[in-house]
Amino acid sequence: MINIFFAPGTFGSTMEYMLRNFTKDFENVKGNIMLDGSMHSFKKEWHVASLDKTETYSEEIEISTVTYPWYGKSLDEIFNVWPGDLKKSKNVCIKVKDLEAGELNLLFFFYKIAKSILSDYFAADKHFARWNSNYTNHKDMQKWEKREWYSLFYIGLLNDWLNVEKPINQIGNFLLINNIDILNNLDIEFTKIVDHCGLTEDKSIEYFEFVTKWTKAQQYILEEFKLIDKVVLSTINGLDFDWSQDRLCFTSECIIQKRLRDNGYEIKCYNLNDFPTNSEQLYNLLEKQ
């Protein structure tokens, strides 16, 4: 069995698709690169995102894709309840490279996965009453409250994506790669996985066309991530800069709020449901800490 453990957003589905279509070891699967750049267009053989899913384990499974962390379980705790023998498997772990790469992956997570399930994270936190004691559900929160909450919370999620070396070293037979290297050179990272798993590459013309098309399909997220930097730097340095409201998703707004806080500024965010669209507006909302 090949197990691909990956932080959500770090291209685990893409890797399964490529193993099935660009090696000589598996039957091909039909799928295409979706408009959001993901490879969620084919049915993964055994996708595990919670403890309940492990009950369907079978030794006949060829490739599993496993997101981490699960609700309430870190990667080492997932290993502790894993139904198979990881030491007898070929294992790959995709992590985020560093904190900045983790923030970038928050955007991949948002655009490809969490637009519909991000509310689960608010619900799991159970701290919505900190913003209003009358709230009985996270759905009662306004956008500005959710933005502030997520800007405070997401560092914990990033740490779960980062701190994987110790648990995988305890297992031993893992290949560790990261999201940035995949984005920078998908071909090289795929070859590493193929070699680690003892498979045979099938790098046809279609393979190189896929690599080029897939890489291009990720660029809109990379461009928005660059925009975050420009918004923060322009604002704290008093430089004129405008951006349209639809250029920044909810997660980007949260990252901006966190980065401003890291630079010693808090946003006067009470009732700020519509985020500013230029650096002057945003600067006028800052309070130096």
N, C-alpha and C positions, 0 to 999 in steps of 0.2 A: 504494500500500500504506500502511496505517496500522500503525505499530509502537508498541506500548505496553511500554516497559521499566519494570519495577517491582521493588522490593525484596519478597521473598516475604512475604505477609501484608498488603500495602498495596493490595489490592482491584483488581488488574489483571483478574482474571476477571470481577468485577462490571462493570467498565467495558466489556469486550467484550460481555457480555450486554446491557447497556443500549444500546450503539451498534447492536446488531442488532435490538433490539426497540422502541426508542424514538426511532429516526430513520426517515426515509423512503428510506434509501439501501441497505438490506440486507434479505434475507429474514429473517423472524423465526425464532428458535430456541426450542425448548421447554426449560424449566428451572424450578427453584423454589429459594427460599431454604432452605438445608438447616438442620438443627437446630443446627449449630455457627455459623450465620450466614454461611457461605460461599456462593459461587455455583459450586460444583464439580459441579453437577448437569447441566451440558450439556458437550458435547464442543467444546473450543476448536479453532479452525481450525488454528492452527499455534503450538503452545506450545513454547518453546525454553528449556531449562534446562541445556544442555551443548553442547559443541562438536560432538559427533556429530550432533545434531539439525539443524545447519546444512546438512548434506549433502542434506536433503530440501527445500531452498529452491526456490521457484518464483516467477516473476514474476506468476503468476495469483493468488497469495495476497492476500486482501483485508485481513485483520487478523491480525497476529501479537502474541502476548503473550510477553514475554521477561523471565525473572527474572534478577537480578544480585545478587551476583557468581556466576559459575560456580566450580566447584572449580579453584583455581589461576589464575583469570582475573578481574581487576577490570573495571569497566565500560569503561574506555578500551581495555583489551585485547580485550574483546568487540567493540567497534567496529572494532578493527584486523582482526579475522577475519570480520567480517560479510559474508555473501555478496552482498548487494545494495548499491545506492547509497543510503545514508541521506539524502543531500542531495536526492534526488528523491522521498523519501517524506514523509508526514506523521508526525512523531514526537512521542510523549508520554513523559515520564519522571516516575514517581511515586517520591518519596524520603521518608524520614522527616524530620520538621521539625527536630528537635534530639535531643540525647542522651536526654532524658526521653521524647520521642515514640518514640525507638528502643527503649527498654525496654518501652514499651507495645506496640510492634509485636512484640517477642519473645513476648508472650502471644498475639497474633493468630497468629503463626507456629506456636506450640506447639499451640493448640487446633484450627487449621484445616489444618495441614500436617504438622507435625513429630512428632506423637505416634508415628508409625510409622517415621519416618526420622531422628529426632534421633541415633540411634546412628551414622549415617553421619558426623556431625560429630566424634564421639568417635573413630571409626575413622580419619578423615582426619588427626586431630591427631598421632597416633602417639606421644604422650607418656605413655601409661598407666603405663609403667615408673617414672615419677617417684613414683608412689604405692606401688608394690610391684615390686621388681626381678624377682620371680617371675612377674609377669603376662606373658602372651604375646598377649593380645587385650584390646581395650577391654571386652569382655563380662565379663572377670574382675573389673572394677571394681565396688565396692559403691556403693550410692546416695550415701552421704556423700562418696565420692571423686569421683563424677561431678558432684555439686552443687558441690563446691569447684573442680573443674576448670572447669566452665561459668561460675562466678562470676568466675573469672580470665580466661577466654577471650572472653566475649561482647562486650567492648568493641571488639575487633578487627572483629567482624562489624558492629557499629553504625557504625564508621568507614567501612566499605565502603558502607553504606546512606546515609551522610551526604555523603560527599565526591564529589559527582557534577557540580557546576557546571562545573569546568574541562573535563572530557571532552565534556560536551554543548555547551558554548560553542564548542568547536573544530569541532563539526559544524555548528551554527548554527541549524537550523530545528526546534528543540525547544520544546514547551510543558512547563514544569516546574511540577508541583503536589506537594502533600504529603499525608501520611496524615491529619493532624489536621484539615485543611480539608475533606477528604472526609467525615470523621466528623461534623464540625460542620454542614456544609451540602452534602450530596451533590448537590442540585439545581444549585447554583451551579457546582460543580467539573465536573459533567457538561456543563453549558452551555459552559464554557470549552473543553472537549475538542471538542465539536461545532463550535464556531466556528473553532477552530484547524484542524480537519480539513476545513472547508468543507462540512459536512453540513447536513441539514435536520431540525430537531427534530420529534418527533411526541409532544407531551406530552398524552396522553390522561388520562382518569380513572385508567386502569390504571397509568400512569406515576407519578402522585402516590401512589397506593396502594402501589406498589412501594417508592418512596423512604421512605415512612413505615414500612412493615413492615421493610425492610432496616435502617434506622437503629435501630429497636427491637431487632432481632436481635443487634446488636453490644453491647448494654448490659451483658450479663453479664461481658464481658471488662473493660469500663471500670470496673465495680463492683469486680472483683477487683484492678484496678490501684490503685484508691483504698484498698483494704484493705492493700496493701503499705505505703503511706505511714503508715497508722495503726499497723501492727505495728512499724515502725521507730521512729517518734516515741514511741509508748507505751513501748517497751522502753528506749530510751536516756534517757528522762525519768522512768522509774520509775512510770509510770501503769498501773493495773490494766486489763488488756484480755485477753479470751479470744476465741479463734477455733476453729472446728472444723477437724479435720485435712483434711476434704475441701474446704475453702474455698480452699486454696492449692495450686496445681499445682506440679510440679517446677520449672518456670521461675520462678515467683513466689518460691519458696524461694531460688533462686540470686540473684535480684535483691535480696532482703532481705540475703543474706550479703554481696553486693557493696556495698550501701548502708551496712551497718554498718561494713564495712572503710573506706569513704570517710569515715566519721565517727570513725575511730580505734579501732575495735573488731574483733577477730578472734573468730570463734566457735570454741570448743573442740569441733571437729567430728569428732574421731576416733570412728568407730563410730556416729555420729549419723545412723542411717538413718531413724529416725522423728523428723521435725521437731517442735519444741515446739508446743503449742497455746495458750499464754498468755504474756504479757509477762514474768512473773516467772521462768518456766522458761527462757526465752530469755536474760534478763538474767544469770541465774546461770551461763550458759555463755560469757559474754563475757570477753575479756581485753583490757584497755586497752593500746594500742600506744604 
